[in-house]
Amino acid sequence: MFFIAGISPKTKIIEDYPQRCTVCGLQQAFQTRIDHYLNIFFIPVMRVKKGEPFTICERCHRTKNEFRREQSPYQEETGLLCKFCGNPVHKGFFYCPYCGKKL
């Protein structure tokens, strides 16, 4: 008899409505949970472990704990900030590297 079984993770989005990500500034942060399922012949049969919910951005893939802004080398040089998203930009840029809008 041949038998294949294992446990694999499955990501589940809990909320339907996204939150605003404070890093990239877009409405792409969803409340998410990673559950682990018992698979038999690669078919999920039963949930083995229910994961803890957390918020993660779909665009920049940062969790809510990582939503702090990093210090950018451009901010020390110029002190300029994007008027749309507030991220530091270099004075030679025509478009913001974070939100993509024209400066």
Backbone torsions as a table, in degrees:
resi	resn	phi	psi	omega
1	MET	NA	138.8	-177.7
2	PHE	-113.3	129.0	-173.7
3	PHE	-138.7	127.1	177.8
4	ILE	-119.6	122.9	179.0
5	ALA	-144.9	157.4	178.1
6	GLY	-176.9	176.5	178.7
7	ILE	-118.1	132.0	-179.7
8	SER	-135.8	150.9	178.7
9	PRO	-82.2	152.2	175.8
10	LYS	-139.0	125.5	-179.2
11	THR	-87.0	131.9	-178.7
12	LYS	-127.9	127.3	175.8
13	ILE	-83.4	124.0	-175.2
14	ILE	-85.4	-45.8	-178.6
15	GLU	-96.2	144.8	177.1
16	ASP	-85.8	-24.0	-175.6
17	TYR	-103.9	125.6	-177.5
18	PRO	-75.6	155.6	173.7
19	GLN	-102.0	166.8	178.4
20	ARG	-82.1	128.7	176.0
21	CYS	-82.0	128.7	-178.6
22	THR	-80.9	-8.7	177.5
23	VAL	-86.8	-57.1	-177.0
24	CYS	-94.2	-15.0	175.5
25	GLY	82.7	5.0	-178.5
26	LEU	-101.2	159.1	177.1
27	GLN	-81.9	69.4	-175.6
28	GLN	-128.6	6.9	-177.7
29	ALA	-92.6	121.3	-177.8
30	PHE	-116.0	147.5	171.7
31	GLN	-75.0	121.7	-171.3
32	THR	-131.6	158.0	177.1
33	ARG	-143.8	143.1	176.1
34	ILE	-111.1	113.3	178.3
35	ASP	-102.2	152.7	177.2
36	HIS	-110.6	131.6	-175.7
37	TYR	-120.1	145.5	171.9
38	LEU	-80.6	124.9	179.5
39	ASN	-109.9	135.7	172.4
40	ILE	-122.5	120.0	-174.0
41	PHE	53.7	43.9	176.2
42	PHE	65.4	18.5	176.7
43	ILE	-113.0	122.4	178.1
44	PRO	-64.4	124.3	-175.2
45	VAL	-106.7	-46.1	-172.2
46	MET	-148.5	139.7	176.2
47	ARG	-75.9	126.8	-178.9
48	VAL	-95.4	-40.6	-177.1
49	LYS	-139.2	128.8	176.8
50	LYS	-92.8	126.3	-177.1
51	GLY	-80.7	165.1	176.6
52	GLU	-81.9	138.5	179.0
53	PRO	-71.3	145.0	176.1
54	PHE	-149.6	161.9	-179.5
55	THR	-105.4	128.7	-179.7
56	ILE	-135.9	142.7	179.1
57	CYS	-85.7	132.0	179.6
58	GLU	-71.9	-26.4	-176.9
59	ARG	-84.4	-54.8	-175.0
60	CYS	-98.2	-4.7	176.5
61	HIS	57.8	40.0	175.8
62	ARG	-108.7	142.7	176.5
63	THR	-85.0	168.7	-177.3
64	LYS	-60.1	-30.5	178.0
65	ASN	-69.3	-23.4	-179.4
66	GLU	-97.7	11.1	-175.7
67	PHE	-75.1	1.5	175.6
68	ARG	-70.5	144.3	179.3
69	ARG	-79.3	137.9	175.4
70	GLU	-81.0	153.3	175.4
71	GLN	-75.4	126.5	-177.7
72	SER	-98.1	144.6	177.0
73	PRO	-64.7	-23.2	179.6
74	TYR	-69.6	-30.7	-177.0
75	GLN	-67.9	-35.9	177.5
76	GLU	-69.9	-35.6	-177.6
77	GLU	-72.0	-49.1	-170.1
78	THR	-114.6	-33.8	-175.7
79	GLY	76.7	7.4	-179.2
80	LEU	-82.2	142.0	177.9
81	LEU	-124.7	147.7	175.9
82	CYS	-67.0	133.6	-178.3
83	LYS	-75.4	-12.0	-179.4
84	PHE	-95.5	-48.4	-175.6
85	CYS	-111.2	-14.0	176.8
86	GLY	83.6	6.4	179.1
87	ASN	-82.6	151.0	179.8
88	PRO	-70.4	137.4	-179.6
89	VAL	-132.0	156.3	177.8
90	HIS	-80.5	148.3	-175.7
91	LYS	-67.7	-18.1	179.2
92	GLY	-86.7	-4.5	-178.4
93	PHE	-79.4	141.3	174.2
94	PHE	-98.0	-24.7	178.2
95	TYR	-126.8	146.4	178.7
96	CYS	-71.8	128.8	178.9
97	PRO	-72.0	-12.7	-177.8
98	TYR	-94.4	-48.5	-176.7
99	CYS	-106.5	-15.6	176.2
100	GLY	83.3	3.1	-178.4
101	LYS	-84.0	153.0	-178.6
102	LYS	-72.2	131.2	-178.8
103	LEU	-83.1	NA	NA
